[in-house]
Amino acid sequence: RALAIQEETAPESLEVAQTLNQLGSLAEKRGDFAAAEDHHRSALYITEKLAHGTSDTSYESVYNLWNLAAVEQRKGDLAKADEYLQRIMEVESRISPESYAIGVAYFYRALFAAEQGNMVLAQELQGRALAILEKQAPGSLRVSDSLDSLGAIAFERGDLPKAEELFQRALAIRDQIAPGSTRLGVSLNNLGRVYRRAGRLAMAADYLCSATEAFDKQRKTLGGTIEGGSAFSGTTAEYYRDCLAALIDISRPEEALRVLERGRARSFLDLLAERDLSWTADLPPELARDRKLTNSEYDRTQAALERLSPARDQAEIDRLLVRLREFRARQEDLAAKIRQISPRAAAVHDPKPLDLAGARDALDPGTLLLAWSIGRERSFLFVIQPPGTNPGLEVLPLAVSDQALRERVGIFLNLLQRADSDRAALSGQARELYDLLLRPAEARIVAAKRLLISPDGPLHILPFAALVHDGHYLAEKKPIHTVISATVYAELKRSRRERSSTPQQVELAAFGDPSYPPLPSGQLSAVHAEVRAAVGRGLALTPLPSTREEVRDIAALYPEARTFLGTEATEERAKSIGKDARYLHFACHGLLDERFPLNSALALTIPVSPGESQDNGLLQAWEIFERVRLDADLVTLFACDTALGQEMGGEGLLGLTRAFQYAGARSVLASLWSVSDISTAALMKRFYGYLRKGRSKDEALRAAQADLIRSQGFSHPYYWAAFQLTGDWK
């Protein structure tokens, strides 16, 4: 609004340029780089036109160039960003050859050179930066950043005394003016890595683990979205792994386990602690209205994206993607306000990461917990047994790094997800992965009744059931279930209940054979725009008639089952199930959204020309977090890729499985890849049949998978290994 007035009353004035800069900076913070660059370029044009060598307008031009450099850096175009920095230095050198701005420009140019692998140039530029910054801003955080960068260069060269000196100088500044900050944590970690490489292991552990304490403090102050909290865990996960490895080096394995738990799923634990708050009781009308409007705007923005073409509308697409992030942030802000005013908020417990005793107590007799830490340099397997079994804890080093393991898992999955793949090559990869990941704990595995898998990094998408030992799949030998961490598992078990306590529940509620509009033409144009957008991103809406028979076969095992087939399999009914079903089964198409993991969805019946208050048929993960409350022993997602999500470091995969666990499912059975309708129907019929006979969920899955392994047509692991049980086994 200010810009519109200024452009009318004083076109191409300094005031217009300043307002354009403010708008550009705001757009850059939102991630709308196209708009940011456009605003800053327009501002630069004005200030350079006005300059004529005057200091005021030269300063404004430098400010424009800084902003443009920041945009290019965030876009990843370091060469272009460096060009802007050199232009800044040219302008500044005419005003003051050793100004603070020139020092900062040297600093960033050094970072860009280091990122591009030119360490000699990086050291030269950073040395110039430090000389200027220490003169112009002694003791500042910018000086600490320059010292930190020079320390990293010395560390890479192997000059440990120099690296230690520079990192200590950076730490002194940060400890004084930024205590408890992320910067402080980075400095502590840097010094810890120096001491570890120098063989000073006790000191290394002190520094590396002090770094994680700084990140713990930062975590407590986080606000924002679920994705934001999870992303913070992703960016700090490696620091916890460094601390963990250092503790193992000095023979303190129990403390290492505690660090493993501290670094995992903390954002999700906080959510679990709050999930039973009343979200609707005593809700002020204005808050309820605001939530409804925000949700509507979110849907409307998604629909607007569908009408755009990347070839001609990329700027508008970028703008709308930014808007989606803003609405997600607004949704989270409203959820936080609702939790604050809830009458039950004061009663929420604060789940703490478990120590060894707590982790062991969380395990039922016969359960063996296998938890991995997969680091950039070192990896470990933690083997934890329940009380009464010795040893309680073993920590076993693994000869693999994160990158190497990602490559191995990728090769295995490429073979696994094709029913016509070479069985010999597949078995070879399965044996090698077993030997790498499980053989070190083989004696404990043989003695256990069931395996509880707590994966890390690339192991989140590895189907352990398909690994091979002594000519047999692991699924033939042991029932398996997975969990993000032992602490999350203990939280899920807290809601375990005896069946007799809720006689009003039906055993099963099942959705199948949803009604989809014809493709690719016909009535599709009449459905909700968000559905059309999902189809454009890969959602299949082909009919699933085989799922009707599957649901009927499963329901026949439970006389009081409720089934929702065809046009009755609606999103509204799914949201209204509430706490009335022990088992909840969805047989439908699924959509994995890797850009926004909480937009991943189950495709239920898609209404043609939906009414204003009618749902569009896509049950998205964010809607499950916000609107669905269950008391279910099991939710089964017979849909493609439903176990997947965006990897968030220590938070694991963010997607549909996590959403249903939050909603109140003690376990979720979901798939790691696109599944065959016919083979999955066979698997599900057997799985529910074994459940009906009284077997536990993990044993029912193992038995159903073993049946398919022994069958004529479905023995290839492509048909049975995709489904993974996450959560409580019982």
N, C-alpha and C positions, 0 to 999 in steps of 0.2 A: 504493500500500500504506500509505503514511504517512497519507494522507487518510482511508482507511477506519478506521484506528485512532483518529485524532483526532475524527472525526465520532461515533464511538461513546463515547469517553471525555470529550470536551469539545465538544459540538455548538455551533455558531455562536460559536466562540471566535476570538480573534485568530490563534491558530496555524492554525486551519482556513482562515481568510482568506488567510494567507500562503502556505499550500500550494496553495490554489486559484490564487493569482496565479502561482506558479511553474509550475503545470500550464498555465495560460493562456498564459504567455510561451513555453513550449516549443511549444505548439500553433501559436502565431502564427509562430514561426520556421520551423515545418514547412509553413506555408501553409494550415493547417486553421483558417480564420477563424471558422467556425461554433462549433467547440469552444472556441476562444480567447475569443470573446465570451461564451459561456455561463459559462466559469470566472470571467472577470473580473467579470461582472455579479453572480454569486453572492458573490464576495469583497466587492464594493462594498456589497451589501445588508448583509452582516455588519458591516463596518467603520462604516458610517453608523449602524447600529442601536446599535453600541457607543459611538459617538463621545461624545455628551453634552458636547461642547466641549473634550474633553481633547486635548492636543497629539499624543500618541502615535497615537491612533486617527484623528485628523485627517490625520496624515502618511500613515497606511495608506490612507485614502480617496483622498488625492491620488495615491498610487502606483497605485491601481486605475484612477483616471480617466486617468492617463497611458497605462496599458496599453490601455484602451478607445479612446483617441484614436489610438494607433498602429495598432490593428486597423482602425479606420474609414479611416485614411489608406491603408493597404495595400489595402483593399477599393475605394478610389476615392471614398468618400463624404466629401468635404472639408467640406461643411456640417455634417455630424454630428460629424466630428472637431473642428471649430472650437467646437461647443457644449460638448464635453468640456473643451477648453482653457479656455474662459471659466469653467466651473465650477471648474477648478483655480485660476484666478486669484482667484475669489471666496473660496475656502477659504484660499489662501496669504496673501491680503491681510489676513486677520484675524490671522495669525501674524506676518508680516513683509512690509510693503508693497513692499519692493524686494528680495525674495529671489531667489536664483539660479533657482528654479523659475519665478517669474513672468517673468524674463528669457527663459528657454527657451520658455515658453508664447507670449510675444510673437513670438519668432523663428519658431515654426512657424505661428502665425496669419498672419504676414507672407508666408511661403511659400505658404500656401493662397490668400491674396488675390492674389498675383502669378500663381499658376497659373490663377485664375479671371479674370484680366485687369484687376483693380483695382489699378493700379500706384500710385495716390496713397495708398490705404490701406496698401498693402504697404510703401511708403517710411516712412510714419508709424509703423507697428507695428515695423518693423525698426530704426528710429532709437531707439525706446524700449527695444527688446531690447538693442541695443549699449550704451546708457548703463548699463543694469543689469549686463550681463555683464562689461563692462570694470571695473566696480567690484567685483563679486563673484568674478570668475575672470579676472584680467588675464593676457594672454599665452596663453590656452587655445585649443584647437582650436575650441571653441564660439564664441569671439570671432572667430576667422578665418572661420568659417562665416557669421557675421552680416555681417562686412566684405565677404565675397564676394557675399552676396545684395544688399547696398546697391550694390556696384560694378556688378552686373548691371542694376539698376534705372537707374543713371546712364548706363550704356552704351546701354540701350534709349532713353533720353531724348536721346541724342546729346551728353551732357556728358562728353567724353572725358578732360579733365584730372581731373575728380572720379573717374571710373571708374578711371583709372590709379592715383590716390592710394590708393583703397580696395583695389584688387587687389594693389598693392605691399605694403600693410600686412598683408593676408591671407597673401601669399607669404612674408613675413619670418617669420611665426609658424610656418607649415607647414614651411618649410625648416629651422627650428631643431628642432622637436620631432616632425616626421613626414617625414624625408627619404626620397625614393624612393617615396612613397605615391601613391595615386590622387588624394588631395586636392591634393598638390603638382602633379601633372600638370594638374589642372583649373585651378589658379591660373596656371600657365605659359601654358596655352592662352588663358585670359581676357586676359592681358596682351598676348599675341601678336595677338589679335583687335583690341584697342584700337590697337596700333601699326599694324596693317594698315589700319584705317579712317583713321588719321591720316596715312597715306602714308609711314610710316617702315618701308619694306619689308624692309630688311636686318635690322633689330631684330625685326620681326615674325617673320621666318623663324627667327631664333635661338630665340625663346621658343616658337613653335609646335612646332618640331622637338624642343626640349628636353622638351616635354610627352610626346611619343611615347617618348622614352627612359625616362621614369618608368613608362609603361605596359609597356614591354618588361621592366623589372625586376619589375613586378607579375606579369606572365605567367609568369615563371620559378618563382614560388612557388605557382602555382595547383595545387590538387588537385581531387578530386571527379570528376564524370562527364564523358563526352564532351560532353553537352549543356551542362554548366556552362562548360567551356573555350571552347566555341563561342559561348556567350552573352556571355562576357567580350569576345570579339572583336567581337561585334555592338554592345556598348555603347561600345566605344572606337574603332570604325571611323572615325567622323567626325573624330576628332582627327588621325588619319593623313592623311585627305583635306585637312584644313586645312594641315598641314605641307607636303604635296605641292604644294598650290596656291601657298603662299608661296615655295617653291623655284623654281617656274616663273616667278613674278613677278620674281625676281632672276636669271633666265637660268641656272639650274642644273638642267637637265632630267635629267641622268644621276642626280643625287642624288634627284630626284623619283621616278624609276623605282625606285630602291632602297627608298624609303619605301613605294611602292605594294606592293612584294613583302613588305616587313616587316609590313605591315598585313593580309596575306591568308593565310588557311589555316594559321596557325602551329600550332594544335592538331592539325590533320590531318597536318601535316608530322611532328610528334613521333610520332604514331601510326604513320605509314608507316615511320619509322626503326626502330620496335620490332616491326613486324608479323611478322618472321621469327624471333622468339625462340621457343624451345621452350616450348610451353604445357602439355605433359603429362609430358615426361621428368623423372624425379627429383622428381615432385610429391609432397609429404608427404600421407599418407592423410587427415589431418585437414583439410588445405586443399582437397583434392579433394571431400571430403564436405561441407565448408562451401559450396563453390561449387554443388554439386548441390542442397543444401537451399535455398540462396538463390534459385536459378533456379526451383525448384518453388514456393516461396512467391510469387514474382513471378507465375507462371502462375495460382496459386490465387487471388491477389488480383484479377487481371484477371477471372477467372471469377466471383468474388463480385459484381463490379460489374454483371454482366449481369442479376442477379436483382433489381436495385433500380430503382425508379421515381423520376425527378426530381421528380415531383409530391409524393411523400410521403416520400422517403428522401434528400433533398438533403444533409443533414448527414452521413449515412453515406457517401454518394458522395464528398463532400469528404474525409472521413477516409481512404477507400480510395485516392483519388488521391494523397494525401500518402504513404500506405504504398508506392505504386508508386514514387514518387520516392526514398523511402528504400531500397528494394530495388535501384534502379538505382545509387544511390550505393554500396551494399554490393557490387554486382557490380564496379563500377569499383575499389573498394578491394582486392578479391580479385585482380583482374587486375593491379593495381600490385604486389601482393605476389608474384604468380607471376613477373612480369617481373624483380623484384629477385633472386629465387633462381635464375633461369635461368642455366645455365653460359655462355650466349652473351651475357648482358647487357653485359658489359664491352666486347664488340666492336661494340656498336651505334654507328653514326656519328651525328653531330649535324648534320642538314641546315641550312645557313645560307641566308637569303634571298639570291637572286642579285643581282649588280650587272649593268650593261649587258653587259659582256663575257660573263658567265656565261649571261645570258638569250639572247644571240645564239648562243653555242656550243650551247645546247640545241636550236636550230632546225635542221632538216634543210634542204638546199638547196631553194629554191623555196617555203619556208614563210614566210608573213607573219603575224606575231603582232599582233593588234589587242586592246589591253587598255584597258578603260574605267575611269574613276573618276567616279562619279556622286554629287555632293555636294548638300547642302541649298541651297547658293547657287551653286556653280560646278562645272562638269563638264569632263572632258578625255578625249581619245583618244590613247593611246600607240601609236605605229606602230613596230614593231621588225623589222628585217630580219636574216637570217643573215649570218655572216662572208662577206666578199668582195662584199657589196652595199652601196651607199651611197645615201642616208645610213643609218647604223645605227639612228638613233633620231630620230623626230619627235614632238613633243607638240602636239596641236591642240586649241584650246578649242572647246567645244560650247555652243550657245546654249540650254541646257535645264537645269533643276534636277531633283532627285530626285522631288519631288511632281508636277511637270508631266509628267515622263516616265512615271511610274506611271499617270497618267490616260490618256496616249496609248496605252501598251501595253495597258491594260485595254480600251479601245475596240477596238483591233485584235484582241485575243484573242476578244472577244465576237462579232465578225464571223467570225473564222477558225474557230471551233469549231462552226459550223453549216453543214452542207453546202448549205442552201438560202439562205444569206445573199446579199445584193446584191453581185454580183461587182465592179461599178463602184465602190461604196463601199469594198469590201475592197482593191481595187487602189490606190485613192486613199490610203488609210491606209498601205499597204505602200510606196508611193513616198515619202510624206512621212517615214516612219521611215528609209528608206534615205538620203534627202537629209540628214536630221538627224544620223544616226549614222555613215554610211559615206562619203558624198560627199566630205568633206574629205580622205579618204585614197584617192580614186578612182584616181589615177595609180599608186599602189603596188599597189592591188588588181588592176588590169588586168594588171600585169606579173608577179604572183605565180602560182604553180602551185596553191597551196592556202592556205586561211585558217585560222588558229588563233585562236579567239575566247576571250578571257578577260573574261567579263561582270562586271557589278557591279550591285547593287541590283535594280531591276525587270528588268534585261536577262537575269537568270538564267532567266526564263520566256519570253523572246522567241525564237521560231523564226526565226533569221536567214535560213534557207533560203527563207522565204516573202516576204522583202522584194523589191521590184520596182525594176528600173532599165532604162531604155530598152525597156520593154515585156516584159522577161523576168525570171523569178524568179532570185534569186541561186543557187538550186540548179541551174539550167541552166548556170551559168557557171563556178562554182568549187566544188570539194569543200571541206567545212567540218568542223572538229572543234572541241570546246570543252575548256577546262581552267580550274581555279580560279585558278591562278597559274603563272607561268613556272617557279618553283621546284618546285611540285608536278609539273609536266610533266617536268622534268629527273629527278625521283625516279622517276616511272613509267617513263621511258625506261631507267633504270639496269637494269631487269629485262628489257629487250628482248633476245631471244635468237634465234639461228638455228634454223630448224626441224629441221635435221639433228642438233642436239644432244640431242633428246629423242625418239628413235624409238619409245619405248614408249607415247607418247601416241596416243590416237585423235583423229581430226580433229574430230569432233563428238559431243557428247552432248546430246540434245534431249528435253524434257519437254512433253507436250501432252495435250489432252482429259482433264484430271483428272476423277476420279469424284467428283461432288458429290451429297449426299443430296437427296431431293425437297423442293421449296419450294412453298408456304409452310408446309405441315403435314407429316404423315407422320413420317419418321424424324428430322427436324431436332431434335426434343427429346432425341434420344439422343446427339447429337454433343457434343463438348467444349464446356463453358460459354463458353470464350473465343471459340470460333467463333460461337456464338449472339450474343455481344456484338458481334463484328465485323460480323455481318449487321445488327444493330441500328444500327451506325454507317455503314451504306451498302455493305458488301461484297456484291457480286452473286455468287450461286452458281448461276446459270443454266448449263446445259450448253454446252460449246464444241466441238461435233462437227467444225466446220470446221478446228479446229486439228489434228485427227488427220491430215487429208489434207495440211495444211500441213507438219507435221513429216515425214510420209512423203516428200513432194516434196523437201524440203530434204535429208533423209537419203539419198535416191537419188543425190544428187550426191557423196556421200562413202561409198564402199563399206564402210568399216569403222566407220561411225557406230553409236552406241548410242542406241536410242530407248526412252523410258519413257512408255507411253501408258495411259490409263484408270487402273485400280487400281494400275498399276506406277509411276505418276507421283507418288511419295510424298516427303514431307519428309525421311525417313530417307535415301533414295537421293540426294537433292539434296545433303545434307550429307556424304555419303560419296564423292562424285565425286572430291574431292581434286584432285591435280595430274595427273589422267589424261586431261584433255580440253583440246584447243587452243581449241575454240569450245564455249560452253555456251549453250543456247537454252531459254528458258522461254516457253511459250504457255499462259497461264492468266489467271485474274482477279487483280487487284491491289487493295490497300487502302492509301490514304494516310491516316495518322493525324496530323492537324495539332496535336493536344494534345501527344502524345509521338511525335516524328518517328521514333524508333528502334523504335516499335511498327508502323510501316508494314510491309506483308507481301505476299508472293506466296502465293496460295491454291492449293496443290497438292491432291492427293487427300485428301478429308476422311473419315477413318474414322468409321464408326458404332460407338458404344460403345467408344471406344479403351481399350486395356489400360493398366495402370499405367505401363509403361515405353514406351508408344507415343506418338509425337508427334501433335499435334492436326491437322497439315496446313498450318498457317500458318507459313511460313518468314519470320520477322521480321528486320528490319534488325539489331537488337541480337544476334540469334542468329548472323547472318552475321559480324558483328564478332568475336564470341567463339568460334564453333565451326567456321567454314568457312575452309579454306586452299586456294587455287587456284594454278595456274600457267597462266593462260588469256590468250590474245591478245584474246579478246572474250567478253563475256557479253551476250546479247540478252534483253531483258525485253519480250516481247510481251504487255503488260498495261497497263491504264489508269493514267495519272498516275505511272508508275514513275520518271520523271526528276525528279519534284517532291519537295519536302521543306520543312522549315521554314527560312525565310531567317534566316541567322545573321550578318548584316553581312559582315565581311571573311572569314568562313568559308564563305560561299556557302550552298547548300542542303544540309541534313542529312537524309539518307534512304537509300533503297535503292541509288542509284547510288554514293554515297560508301561504303556498306558493302561493295559488291562490289569497288570499287577497293582498299579496305583488305585485303580477303580475297585479293587477288592478281590481279585482272583488269586488264590494261593498258588496256583500253577497255571501255566499257559503252554499248550502244545501247538507249535507253529513250525512253518517250513523255512528252510534255508535257500531253496531255489524253486523254480517253476516245476510243478508236480504233474504227474499223469492222473487224470480224473479216475480212470478205471482202476489202476493199481492202488491209488489212495483210498478209493471206496472199499476195496478189499482189505486194506490195512485198517481202516477205521472200524469196519464191521468186527474184525477180530479184536481190535483194541477194546472197544466197548463191551464185547462179549466177555473178555477176561475181567474187565472191571466189574461187570454184573455178577461174575462168579466169586467176587471178593478179593481179587488180586489188587495190590497197590498200583498206583498210576505208572510208576517206573517199571514195575515188573510186567504190567499189562502191555506197555509199549515194547519191552524187550521180547515178550512172547509173540506179539503180533509181527514184529520184524523178523523173528526167527522163522515163523510160518512162511513168510514171503521168500526168505532166503532158500527154504527147502522146496518152494513151489517150482513149477515148470516154466512159467512165463515171466515171473517177477523177481528172479533171484539177483539180478544186477542191482547194486546199491543205489543206482539212480532212482529206482522205484520205491525204496523203503527208508533210505538213510537221511532224507531231507528233514524229517520231522524230529524236533528236539523239544524235550520237556524241560521247562524252566520253572524253578520254584520248588515247592514242597512235594516230596515223593509220595506222601501217605494219602 
